[in-house]
Amino acid sequence: MNAYTTPILNAILWFPFIALLVSLPFFVGQYRRYGRFTIGRGLILYAFVFYLLCAYFLVILPLPAREAVAEMTGPRYNLVFGKSLTDFLSQTVFRISEPSTYLPALRQEVFLEPVFNILLLFPLGIFLRYYFKFSLKKTILFSFCLSLFFELTQLSGLYFIYPRPYRLFDVNDLFHNTLGGTLGYFFAPLFTFMLPTRRQMDESAYVKGQQVTLIRRLVALVIDWLIISVVYFLVAMILLLINQNWRISDSTFIGYTVQILLYWVLLNYLMKGATPGKRLVKIQIVQEGRVRVSLWALFVRYSLLYLVFNYLGRISGLLVPYLNDSNHNVQVVALLVFIFTAILSLLYVVNILLAFILRKRVLFYEKASHTHVISRVYNQKLAEEVVEDHLKG
């Protein structure tokens, strides 16, 4: 039993980290296609990822020592098709004329191993038919390819990490795995009849995708700042190669201002209100009363969002030494300005937090610049299908 429970426990431990790796591309893919991330769809797809992880760990774990594998002398592969059936008939207590041997034979490893290989890809067939809408032919092909990947993983000694295979490549496993995926396809309705259909999930996500949520904007924001960070790092490395005495801290203030003006203002204007991050999740900045957002509106928008808050923080930092100045008047002025900047910074943070808590879609810097964000998601085929269904209903 440990041979099966240990890989599953490992999958549970590793799954959160795998989920983090796939989450950002998954978010982007959902927003680009539907404009909305739905919890139901996320649970189904993450269940699929968890299943694949469990299946993979069941194939490769437990990992033996390399020394033990090097000393193995058993066969590396079996290419005799039907050997599992002949082994069952010859190596178990099963006798077709003796019903009393049926149940004991089903408990023997020679029988359980093929059954396990069938069950291994049984959930795959369910997922492929229910969510991915695969046909029977595609399901059979995909099941075979995944099984082949597993078997080649074993034949290669876990991609040549080991000096030889520590598990047997068996052509019968290809058949059993593919059979399991095929059976999963046929039995899928029994396991999914209570779940919403893929069509229903698509329709719901498409309708909700016309709204621009704060989470959707946050995903775009993360992508944009990742791009900025990479570019800034490369520029910093180039400057360091040119002048080895140069330090990043030497031009942090100027560099930050240049980033905001070049990326968030100029590039945004040239790309008609859609930075690379916004384009990936299909949202765009528009200005009230204008076909295209103006350069000035973008400057006001992002100055209030990034520059003002940053400058307030820098002013507060510069005033700290003067709070202990020997001149009383200087000390009082510094304290008053420090309190004033601190209050403005606090109002800024509170406004952003309240927007997320109250789910406000228009923030203070958007009101000042007369700009807002709209969705650019439009799926012509899906829209026609939704309208057709409503007309029929």
C-alpha positions in Angstrom: 0.0 0.0 0.0 2.9 2.4 0.7 3.9 2.1 -3.0 0.6 4.0 -3.8 0.1 6.2 -0.8 3.6 7.7 -0.6 3.5 9.1 -4.2 0.1 10.6 -3.5 1.4 12.2 -0.3 4.3 13.6 -2.2 2.0 15.0 -4.8 0.0 16.8 -2.0 3.2 18.3 -0.7 4.4 19.5 -4.1 1.1 20.6 -5.5 1.0 24.1 -3.9 4.4 24.9 -5.5 3.4 23.5 -8.9 0.1 25.5 -8.6 2.0 28.7 -8.1 4.1 28.0 -11.2 1.0 27.4 -13.4 -1.2 30.1 -11.8 0.0 33.1 -13.7 -0.1 31.6 -17.2 -3.5 30.1 -16.2 -4.8 33.5 -15.1 -3.6 35.1 -18.3 -5.1 32.4 -20.5 -8.5 32.7 -18.8 -8.6 36.5 -19.0 -7.5 36.5 -22.7 -10.2 34.0 -23.7 -13.1 34.8 -21.4 -12.1 38.0 -19.5 -12.9 36.4 -16.2 -11.4 33.8 -13.8 -14.1 31.6 -12.3 -13.6 29.6 -9.1 -15.4 26.6 -10.5 -13.2 26.4 -13.6 -10.1 26.9 -11.5 -11.0 24.1 -9.1 -11.5 21.7 -12.1 -8.3 22.6 -13.8 -6.3 22.5 -10.6 -7.8 19.1 -9.8 -6.6 18.0 -13.3 -3.1 19.3 -12.5 -3.2 17.5 -9.1 -4.3 14.3 -10.8 -1.4 14.4 -13.3 1.1 15.1 -10.5 -0.2 12.1 -8.6 0.0 9.9 -11.7 3.5 11.0 -12.5 4.7 10.4 -8.9 3.1 6.9 -8.9 5.1 6.1 -12.0 8.6 7.3 -10.7 8.4 6.9 -6.9 9.8 5.6 -4.7 13.3 6.5 -6.0 15.9 3.9 -5.3 19.6 4.5 -4.6 21.8 4.8 -7.8 24.1 2.1 -6.4 21.2 -0.3 -6.0 20.0 0.4 -9.6 23.5 -0.1 -11.0 23.6 -3.6 -9.5 20.2 -4.6 -11.0 20.4 -7.4 -13.6 16.7 -8.0 -14.4 15.1 -7.3 -17.8 14.8 -3.7 -18.9 11.7 -4.1 -21.0 8.9 -6.5 -22.1 7.7 -6.4 -25.6 5.5 -9.5 -25.5 1.9 -8.3 -25.9 -0.6 -10.2 -23.8 2.0 -11.4 -21.3 -0.1 -10.0 -18.4 -3.0 -12.3 -19.4 -0.8 -15.4 -19.7 0.8 -14.5 -16.3 -2.6 -14.2 -14.7 -3.7 -17.6 -16.0 -0.4 -19.3 -15.1 0.6 -17.5 -11.9 -2.6 -17.2 -10.0 -4.9 -19.6 -8.2 -7.6 -18.8 -10.8 -9.3 -21.9 -12.3 -12.3 -21.2 -14.5 -13.9 -24.5 -13.4 -13.6 -23.6 -9.7 -15.6 -20.5 -8.7 -14.0 -20.5 -5.3 -10.7 -19.4 -6.9 -12.1 -16.3 -8.5 -12.0 -14.0 -5.5 -8.5 -15.1 -4.2 -7.2 -14.7 -7.8 -8.4 -11.1 -7.9 -6.4 -10.3 -4.8 -3.1 -11.4 -6.3 -0.5 -8.9 -7.6 -0.5 -10.4 -11.1 -4.1 -9.2 -11.4 -3.9 -6.0 -9.4 -1.0 -4.6 -11.4 -2.9 -4.4 -14.7 -6.0 -3.1 -12.9 -3.9 -0.4 -11.4 -2.6 0.6 -14.8 -6.1 0.8 -16.1 -7.2 2.9 -13.2 -4.2 5.2 -13.5 -5.5 6.9 -16.7 -9.2 6.4 -16.0 -9.6 9.9 -14.5 -7.8 11.3 -17.6 -10.5 10.1 -19.9 -13.1 11.8 -17.6 -11.2 15.1 -17.7 -10.6 15.0 -21.5 -14.3 14.4 -22.3 -15.9 16.6 -19.7 -13.7 19.7 -19.7 -11.5 19.5 -22.7 -14.3 18.2 -25.0 -12.0 15.6 -26.6 -13.5 13.1 -29.0 -13.1 9.4 -28.5 -10.2 9.2 -31.0 -8.4 12.2 -29.4 -8.9 10.7 -26.0 -7.4 7.3 -27.1 -4.5 9.1 -28.8 -3.8 11.4 -25.8 -4.0 8.5 -23.3 -1.6 6.4 -25.4 0.8 9.4 -25.7 0.7 10.0 -21.9 1.3 6.3 -21.2 4.2 6.3 -23.7 5.7 9.3 -21.9 5.4 7.4 -18.6 7.0 4.2 -20.0 9.8 6.1 -21.7 10.5 7.9 -18.4 10.9 4.5 -16.8 13.0 3.1 -19.8 15.4 6.0 -19.7 16.1 5.5 -16.0 14.3 8.8 -15.1 15.8 10.7 -18.1 19.2 9.0 -17.6 19.6 10.1 -14.0 20.0 6.4 -13.2 22.5 4.1 -15.0 19.7 1.8 -16.1 15.9 1.5 -15.8 14.8 0.7 -12.3 11.3 -0.1 -13.5 10.2 -2.3 -16.4 9.1 -0.9 -19.7 6.1 -3.0 -20.6 4.2 -2.8 -23.8 1.1 -4.2 -21.9 1.1 -1.1 -19.7 0.6 1.0 -22.9 -2.5 -1.1 -23.6 -3.8 -1.0 -20.1 -3.3 2.7 -19.6 -4.9 3.5 -23.0 -7.8 1.2 -22.1 -8.2 3.1 -18.8 -8.4 6.5 -20.5 -10.9 5.1 -23.0 -13.1 3.6 -20.2 -12.9 7.0 -18.4 -14.2 8.6 -21.6 -17.3 6.3 -21.7 -18.0 6.6 -17.9 -17.5 10.4 -17.7 -21.2 11.2 -17.7 -21.7 9.1 -14.5 -19.1 11.2 -12.7 -19.9 14.7 -14.1 -23.7 14.8 -14.4 -24.0 17.0 -11.3 -21.3 19.5 -12.5 -21.9 22.5 -14.7 -21.1 21.8 -18.4 -18.1 23.3 -20.1 -20.5 25.4 -22.2 -22.2 26.8 -19.1 -18.9 27.7 -17.6 -17.8 29.4 -20.8 -21.1 31.4 -21.0 -20.9 32.5 -17.4 -17.2 33.5 -17.7 -17.9 35.4 -21.0 -20.7 37.4 -19.5 -18.8 38.3 -16.4 -15.7 39.0 -18.5 -17.3 42.1 -19.8 -16.6 43.6 -16.4 -13.1 44.6 -15.4 -12.4 43.4 -11.8 -9.7 44.6 -9.5 -8.1 41.1 -9.6 -7.9 41.3 -13.4 -6.2 44.6 -13.2 -3.9 43.3 -10.5 -2.8 40.4 -12.8 -1.9 43.0 -15.5 -0.1 45.1 -13.0 2.1 42.2 -11.8 3.0 41.3 -15.4 3.9 44.9 -16.2 6.1 45.4 -13.2 7.8 42.1 -13.9 8.7 43.4 -17.4 9.9 46.7 -15.9 12.0 44.9 -13.3 13.7 42.7 -16.0 14.4 45.7 -18.3 15.7 47.8 -15.4 18.0 45.0 -14.2 19.4 44.6 -17.7 20.0 48.3 -18.1 21.6 48.4 -14.6 24.0 45.5 -15.6 24.9 47.4 -18.8 25.7 50.6 -16.9 27.7 48.6 -14.3 29.8 47.1 -17.2 30.4 50.5 -18.6 31.2 52.1 -15.3 32.2 49.7 -12.5 32.0 52.4 -9.9 28.3 53.0 -10.7 25.8 51.7 -8.2 22.1 51.2 -8.6 21.4 53.4 -5.5 23.2 56.3 -7.3 20.2 56.9 -9.6 17.2 55.2 -7.9 15.2 58.3 -7.7 15.8 59.3 -11.4 15.5 55.7 -12.6 12.1 55.3 -10.9 10.8 58.5 -12.4 12.1 57.5 -15.9 10.4 54.1 -15.5 7.0 55.7 -14.8 7.3 58.3 -17.6 8.6 55.9 -20.3 6.6 52.8 -19.5 3.3 53.9 -17.9 2.9 57.2 -19.7 4.7 57.1 -23.1 4.5 53.4 -23.9 0.8 53.4 -22.7 0.1 56.2 -25.1 1.9 54.6 -28.0 0.0 51.4 -27.4 -3.4 53.2 -27.2 -3.9 52.7 -23.5 -2.8 49.1 -23.3 0.5 48.1 -21.8 1.8 44.5 -22.4 0.2 43.4 -19.2 -3.1 44.9 -20.1 -3.0 43.4 -23.5 -2.4 40.0 -22.1 -5.6 40.1 -20.0 -7.4 42.2 -22.7 -8.1 45.4 -20.9 -7.5 49.0 -22.0 -7.5 52.5 -20.6 -9.9 54.9 -22.2 -10.7 58.6 -21.6 -14.1 60.2 -21.3 -15.1 62.0 -24.4 -12.2 60.9 -26.5 -11.6 58.1 -29.0 -8.0 57.6 -27.8 -6.6 58.4 -24.3 -4.4 61.5 -24.3 -0.8 61.7 -23.2 -1.8 64.3 -20.5 -4.5 62.1 -19.1 -2.0 59.3 -18.8 0.5 61.6 -17.1 -2.1 62.7 -14.5 -3.2 59.2 -14.0 0.2 57.6 -13.3 1.7 60.6 -11.6 -1.1 60.4 -8.9 -0.8 56.6 -8.8 3.0 56.2 -8.6 5.0 59.5 -8.5 3.1 61.5 -5.9 3.1 58.6 -3.3 6.8 57.9 -4.0 7.8 61.6 -3.7 5.8 61.9 -0.4 7.8 59.0 1.0 11.1 60.5 -0.2 10.2 63.9 1.3 9.4 62.2 4.6 12.8 60.5 4.5 14.6 63.7 3.9 12.9 65.4 6.8 13.8 62.8 9.4 17.3 64.4 10.2 15.7 67.8 10.7 13.3 66.5 13.3 16.2 66.6 15.8 17.7 69.9 14.5 19.1 72.3 17.2 17.1 75.1 15.6 13.6 75.0 17.1 11.9 76.7 14.1 13.5 74.2 11.7 12.4 71.4 13.9 8.7 72.6 14.0 8.5 73.2 10.3 10.1 69.8 9.6 7.6 68.1 11.9 4.6 69.9 10.4 5.6 68.9 6.8 6.4 65.4 8.0 2.9 65.0 9.5 1.3 66.5 6.4 3.1 64.1 4.1 2.4 61.2 6.4 -1.4 62.0 6.4 -1.4 62.2 2.6 0.4 58.9 2.3 -2.1 57.3 4.7 -5.0 58.7 2.7 -3.5 57.2 -0.4 -3.1 53.7 1.2 -6.6 53.8 2.8 -8.2 54.8 -0.6 -6.5 51.9 -2.3 -7.5 49.4 0.4 -11.1 50.6 0.5 -11.3 50.2 -3.3 -10.4 46.5 -2.9 -12.6 46.0 0.1 -15.6 47.8 -1.4 -14.8 46.5 -4.9 -14.9 49.9 -6.4 -14.0 49.9 -10.1 -13.1 53.6 -10.4 -10.2 54.7 -8.2 -9.2 58.3 -7.2 -6.5 58.7 -9.8 -9.0 57.7 -12.5 -11.5 60.3 -11.4 -8.8 63.0 -11.5 -7.6 62.0 -15.0 -11.1 61.2 -16.4 -9.9 57.7 -17.4 -11.2 54.2 -16.7 -10.4 50.6 -17.8 -12.6 48.6 -20.1 -12.6 45.0 -21.2 -11.6 44.1 -24.7 -12.8 40.5 -24.6 -15.0 39.5 -27.4 -15.5 35.9 -28.6 -17.6 36.1 -31.7 -18.4 32.4 -31.9 -19.3 32.1 -28.2 -21.4 35.2 -28.3 -23.4 33.9 -31.2 -23.9 30.6 -29.4 -25.0 32.4 -26.2 -27.5 34.5 -28.2 -28.8 31.4 -30.0 -29.3 29.6 -26.7 -31.2 32.5 -25.2 -33.5 32.6 -28.3 -34.2 28.9 -28.1 -34.8 29.2 -24.3 
